[in-house]
Amino acid sequence: MPPPLRAAPIAPDQLAKTVPGPDHPPGYYGPTGAARALNIVTPVTKLTPLPPVEGASAVSGYTLKKPMALEPWLYVAALALFGLDILAVLALSTGFRFRRRQMATAAAIAFVLALVPLALPAPASAAGAERAPETTGNPADDFALQASTKTRLAYVLTGDAEIDRTSEEGLGGLSKVLRARTALEPGAPMGVDIESDELSFFPILYWPVREDSEPMSDKTLAKVDAYMKQGGMIIFDTRDQERVAYGGTQGKALTRLIGQLDIPPLEPVPENHVLTKSFYLMNSFPGRWDGGSLWLEAEPADEAERSERSRRTDGVSSLVITSNDLASAWALDEANRPIYPVVPGGEVQREMAFRAGVNLVMYALTGNYKADQVHVPALLERLGQ
């Protein structure tokens, strides 16, 4: 929009010191080819919530009406039409002259059709709902039973309710995308206590790193090390890319957390790595933030080591490290609407984050079969000979 009549010009050397107001409203100043922006929010701006006004304000969320399942009613309508069709056939076959026996037969048919809807199983309350497994009374056995009935994505419980909720919503959203786009039909994600729960049920473990993370105990280090060396993959997400972009320091909390873990040499995802083509063709792996590198195990230089890794984990990196906050980009509510904004790419970046998640899951589950595709021409040539 054009500037208001009251707007006054600003000297170029004073733009950084100018506070927006009626005389200097926020907007673009200067010539068209070299305009500079005067923003209300600057890097030093601190946003604080408004204090509650006692007696005049209330905090509440959006009240959403749950969708009504039409499937059972459509079945009832179809049965009702079927019953009407039977009655019409009886009427036409008798020339509309009903006898007592025919009337009794029609009434019996109508009665049976009326009872059929009552015998139908109640529909699931939401898409993708799954039946809860029976409990045994033993927490460890119940956990194993729930974790083993379906392939599930898992996340580490950090003790921070907000982080844990975001992890659950994020993996839940990614699971929905996997069910819609791939042959994989994962169950609802599960949170695991890294100290006490068994990890071997889960192919992938998403681990959001808290800023105040403390080093793991020797027992937990051994447990995590065994999980990684036996084929599991852990995604460590420091979620601090936006702080790094403004001059913060990356990875301190992760260093404290896994400093004594037996970690192989790492490298950013190479251009032709299997992860870049396990499902979608990718060249970056954004989340809520963009710009952070995705780190994984470096490709072995020694052929013997490469063979050992392929035999042990099918060539899959046991460790993935990112700072882009993947779970927040994947998080969806019950109506499949995004919960958190993604910066700076908006919904296009969110779509790329979902694709990155699909690639990570496919990479963890299928191994290096995509890399073996390069040998197909040579195999076909040999078969032809």
N, C-alpha and C positions, 0 to 999 in steps of 0.2 A: 504494500500500500504506500502511497506517497506520504512524506513526512508531514506532521501537523504544522500549522502556520507559526506556532510558537517555537519550533525547533531552531536552535542556533548552531552554527558551525563549530567545529572543534579543531584546534591546531594539531597537526600530526604528532608533535612531541608531547602533547597533553592527553592523548587518547587513553593511554594506559592508566593515567591518574584520575580520569574523569569518572564520577559516580553517576549512573543513569538517573534521570529525573525528568520533570516536565520540560525543562529547557534543553536537555540532552537525552531524548528518549532512546532506548536501545534500538539498534538497527545498523545499517551500513552507512559509513561516512567516506567521502572522497569520490573521485571520478569513477566512472563505470569500470574501466579497465584495471583500476588499482584500489578498489574499495576495501576498507577495513571495518571489522565488526566491533560494535560496542555491545557487550553482553551483560545481562543482569547477573548471571552466574559466572564466576571466575575460578581459577585454580585455588584461590585462598578462601572462597566462600564456604562457610560451614552451615549445612542445612540441619535444622533442629525441628522436631515436631512441635506443633502448637500445644500449649498447655491446656488441659481440660478446663472448660468453663463450668463451674459447679452449678447444677440445676438447669443449665441451658444447653448441654451437649451430651451426646451419648455415642459410644463406639459400637458399631455393628457391622456385620458383613452383608454381602449381597445374598438375598434370599432367592434361591433358584427352585422352580417347580420341576420335580423329576419327571422325565418323559413317561407316558403311559404305554405299556406294552399292548399293541393291538392284535398280536398273533392269536391269543386264545379266543378273542371275540370274533375274529375272522373264521376260525374253525367252527365256532357255534353257528355263525351265519351260514356257512357251507352245509352244516348238518341240517339246519332248519330248511334250507332250500331243497336238500335231498328228501326230507320228510314230506314237504309240499309236493315234490315231484311224484312220490309214491301215491299220495292221496289223489293227485290228479289222474294218474294212470288207472287207479281203482275206479274212479268216477267215470272215466271214459269207457273202461271195459264193461261196465254195468249199465251204461246208458243213463247214468245218474239215478239209478234205482238201487239203493243200498238194501241189502238184507241184513238181518241181525248178525249172522256170522261174519259177514264182511265188515260190518261196523265194529265188531269186537276185534277183528284182525287189525284194522286201521288204528284203533285206539291203542292196541298193544304195541304196534310199531312206533306210534307217536310217543308212548311212554318210555320205550327203550331209547329212542333218540334223545329224549329229555334227560335221561340218566347218563348218557355217554359223556357230556362235558364234565360231569362230576367225577368221572373215573380218570379223566386226563390228568397227567402230572402238571403241577403248577409250573409255569415258565420261570426261567431265571430272572432275577430282579435287574440284572445288568448284563451287558454283553461281556463275554469272557469270564463270567462268574464260574468258580470251580467248587466242587464239593470238598468240604473239609475232611481230611482223613480222620479215622477213628483214633481216639486216644487210648494209650495203654496204661497211663498212670505214672510211667517213668519219663521224666522230662527229656532225658537223652534219647530214649527210644522214640518219643513223640517227635522230637526234632528231626531225627533220622528218617522217620516215616514221612513227614511232610516234605523234607528236602529231596527225597528219592523218588517220589511219585511222578514228578515232572522235572524237566530241565528248567532250572531257575537261575536267574541272575541274583547275585548276593552283594550286600554292602556291609562294611564294617561299622558297627555301632560305636560312635565316638563319645557318647555321654552328653553331647550337646543336642537338645531336642530339635532345634531348628535345622541343624546340619543333617541329622538323621532323617527328619521328615523330608527334606529336599532330596536326599539320596533315594528314599523310598519312592517319592513322586517321580524322580528322574528315571530310575530303572523301570518303574511302572509304565511311564510314557514310552521308553525305548522298547519294552516288551510288546506294547500295542503295535508299534511300527513294525517290529519283527513278525508279528502274527499277520499283519496286513500285507507285507511285501515279500516275505520269504516263506520257505517250507517249514521253518521252525515255529513251534507253538509253545513258547515258554509259559510257565506258570507265574503266579504273582511273585515279585521279588521278596527275598527274605533278608532280614538283618541278622548278623552273626556277632557273637561275642568272641573277639579274637583270642581271649584268654581261655575260654572253656568249651566253645562249640567246635565240633568236627568240621574241617574245611574241605575234605576230599569229595563231598557231594557236589561242589560247585566248580564249573569250568572257569568262571570269571569271578573275581572279587574286586569290587569297586571300593577304594579306600580314600575318603576325603581327609585331608591332613589339616588338623586344627593348628592355629597359630601357637598355642601353648602345649603342643604335643611333647610328651616325655619319652625317653628311651624305653624300648621294650625290655622286658625281663629276659633272662637267658632261656627260660623255658619257652616263652612265646617266640623268641628269635629262632629257636630250633624248630618249633612247630611251623612257622612261616617258611623257613628255609626248606623244610621237607615238602611242604605244599608246592612250592615253586619248582623244586627239582623233580617232583613226581608228575609234572604236567599241568599244574594250575597256573593261571595268569592273574597277576595283581595289577590293577590300574591305580597308581598313586596320583591323586589330583590335589595339588597344592592350592588351587583356586585363587592365586594371587597375581595373575597376569595384569590386572588393572592397576595394582599397586606398583608392580615392576615398571609399567609404562610411565608412571609419574615419579620415578626415581627410587622406588623401594628395592629391597634386597630379596632375591628369590631363593627359596630352598632351605632357609635356616631351619624351619620346623621339620622338614623332611629329613635333613641331615641328623637332627637330634633323634628322630624317630627310628631310623634304620641305619644309623651310623655304623653299627657293628654287624650288620647283615652281610652275608657273603654275596656281594653283588658283582656280576660280571661287567666287563667294559661296556659302556653305553655309547650310543650315537643317535643323532636325529634321524628320523625315518628317511632312508635313501630314496632316490627318485624312482627306482624300479623295484622297490621292495614289494613283497607279496601283500602287505597291508594296504598298499595303494591300489590294489586291483582284486581284493578278495571278494567283493560284490560290486561296488561302484568304483569307477576310476576316480581317484582322489589325488590331489597334490598338497592338501593342507587338511588339518583336523581341528577346526574351531569348536568352541563351546559357547558359553555365555560371553566369554571374551575371545578375542582373536589376536594372533600375533605370537603366542607362545609355541615353542617347538614341542613335538611329541618325541620322547626319547624311548629307545628300546635297546635290547641287547645288540651289540655290534656283531656284524657277520664274522664268523670265524675265518681267520686267515689260513689256518692249517686244515688240510683235507681230513685228517684223522679226527680232529676236533669237530669238524662239520658233520662227519658221519655219526659221531657219538651223540651230538645234539639232535640230529635227525632221528636217530634210533630212540632217544630218550623222550623227546617232546615233539617229534614230527616237525622240527624246525621252527616251532613257535617260541617267541620270546616269552620268558616267564615274568618279565617286568616291563611295565609301560608307565612312563611318567609324563604328566602334562600339568599345565598351570591354567588351562582355559576354562575350568569349571564346567565340565561336561554335563553333570547331573542337572544343573539349573537350566540349561538349554533344553534338556529332554523333558523336564517336568511338565505334566499336563494335569488338569483337574478332571473331575468326573465327567464333564461335558467335552473333554478332549481339547480344552482351550489352554494355550500356554500360560504359565504362572509367572515367569520372570522375563523381563525384557532381555534381548541380546544386543550387544554393542560391539562394533558400530554398524554391522551389516543388516540388522533387522531380521525379517522373516526369511530372507534368502540365506542368511548365516545360520538360522535355526535349522533349515532344511539340510544344509551342509553338515551341521552338527549331528543330526539324525543319521545321515549317511555315514559319517565317521563312526558312530556307534554301531551301525549295522556291520561295517567293515571289521571293526574290532571283534564283534561276536563271531562273525563268520571265520575270521582268522584264527580265533581261539578254538573253534569247534572243528574246522576242516584242515588245519595245518597248512603245509606248503604245497598242496596239490596244484594251486595256480602256477607256482613256479615250475612244476613238472610239465606244464603245458608246452613249454618251449621245446621239449623233446619230441612232441607229437609229429612234426614233419619228418624227423629222422626215422621214427618208428614206422610211419606210413611208407616211407621209401623202402625200408627193409622188408616190410610185408609185401610190397609190390615185387621185390626181387624174388 
